[in-house]
Structures are given as structure tokens and as C-alpha cells.
Amino acid sequence: MSLGKLGAGVLMMGLALSASAGANNSSPTSEPGSKTGAKPPTKAKHWYQVGIASWYGSHFQGRKTATGEKFDMNQMTCAHPTLPLGTWLRVTNLKNHKATYVRVNDRGPVIDGRIVDLSFAAARAVGLSGIGRVKLEPVHQNDPELAKALVAQLQAPDLFDPLPLVR
């Protein structure tokens, strides 16, 4: 099995994220009482969402998403009603605690009471075979954990040896 365009794209993105995650992206802050008068940074609240997830697949295959790209049920993507398009999320199935990372590329879900529609691949990755209770957490694109997970989602042997081993 060859890597193909999808795997090469994910690999390049994972490597780029991994490289940028090691860089120091923090900005200097002022100490209290300094001449700038800036207050020390406060700890940001951690946003998350818990609710019912569903998935969508072949019926929508190839249709245009809210980002303008074609929906591919084999990509790690999702539809969310309000989060900015392009947002990366960690999705955790609360029944089995399996987690994966997805990118918001569409709007939805259409059915009231659900918080996210996962692509077929994302649903499979967290063991969702219908609907299920999940936790959504945003992940910064420079998060090293995200980069590692994206690279791990590749099947590394396919990168180096497209032919199966014969014994």
C-alpha cells in the first residue's frame, strides 16, 4: 500500500507542527509595577464541550464543506456549529476514552442536541459506531502532542517500503 497524497500531506503537516512546537513562541511579559504598568498574565480558562456526537460518511463524500474543500470521509475532520473553521480539536469518546484529533472544516450537526459531526475516519478512530457522548477540547496548532499524534496516525512502514515483506 503506498502512502499517497493524504499520507504525504499529513506527514508534512505533522513535521511542520513538530518543528514549530519546539520553537519558543512566548512573548515577554511585564512584571507588576514595571514602567509599562501591564498586569501579569492571568491563566486562561480552559474551554471544553461535552455532548452527543454523530458521524457522516459516504452520503456526503465529495460535497463542498463550509471551508470550500471537498468532504472526504477518510480525513480526520468534523462539523461544528460555532467554532472557527480550521480549529483543531481533541475528541475523546467518554465511553471508551479513545481520543483523536480533528480539524473543523464544516458546519453542523444538522440534528438538534448534537455538538459535533465527525467524519467516518474520526468516528472510527474513537470507536464511535453511531452516536456517542464525547468531550471536545481545542488544541493549538503548535501543540507538540498534536504533532506527535498526527505523525502516529500514519502507517510508518508504508513510508519506507510500499511492498509487503515476503518470508
CORBEL-V834228 format. One record per backbone hydrogen bond with DSSP energy under -0.5 kcal/mol. CO is the residue of the C=O (numbers start at 1). NH is the residue of the N-H. E is the energy in kcal/mol with one decimal. If there is no record, write none. Layout:
co=<CO/CO>
nh=<NH/NH>
e=<E/E>
//
This chain:
co=<3/4/5/6/7/8/9/10/11/12/13/14/15/16/17/18/20/23/31/34/45/47/49/51/52/52/53/54/56/57/57/58/60/63/65/69/71/72/73/75/75/76/77/78/78/79/84/87/88/89/89/90/90/91/92/92/93/98/100/102/103/103/104/105/106/111/113/116/116/117/118/119/120/121/122/123/124/127/132/133/134/135/136/137/139/140/143/144/145/146/147/148/149/151/154/155/155/156/156/157/157/165>
nh=<7/8/9/10/11/12/13/14/15/16/17/18/19/20/21/22/23/25/34/37/47/138/136/134/115/116/132/118/120/60/61/61/63/71/68/65/62/75/121/77/122/103/119/105/106/117/87/104/139/91/102/92/137/100/94/135/97/93/91/89/78/105/86/67/80/114/52/54/118/79/56/123/124/125/126/128/127/129/53/94/51/92/49/90/88/143/147/148/149/150/151/152/153/154/156/158/159/159/160/160/161/167>
e=<-1.1/-2.0/-2.5/-2.5/-2.6/-2.5/-2.4/-2.9/-2.8/-2.4/-2.7/-2.5/-2.3/-2.4/-2.2/-0.9/-0.8/-1.0/-1.9/-1.1/-0.8/-0.6/-3.3/-3.0/-2.8/-1.0/-1.8/-3.3/-0.9/-1.8/-0.5/-0.7/-2.3/-3.3/-1.5/-3.1/-2.9/-2.2/-2.5/-1.5/-0.5/-1.6/-2.3/-2.2/-1.1/-2.1/-1.9/-2.7/-2.6/-0.6/-2.4/-0.5/-1.8/-2.0/-0.6/-2.1/-2.4/-2.9/-3.0/-2.9/-1.7/-0.6/-3.4/-1.5/-2.0/-1.3/-0.6/-2.0/-0.5/-2.7/-2.4/-2.7/-2.5/-2.0/-1.4/-3.2/-1.0/-0.6/-3.3/-2.4/-2.1/-2.3/-2.0/-3.3/-0.6/-2.4/-1.9/-2.4/-2.1/-2.5/-2.1/-2.5/-1.5/-1.2/-1.1/-1.6/-0.6/-1.4/-0.9/-0.6/-2.5/-0.5>
//
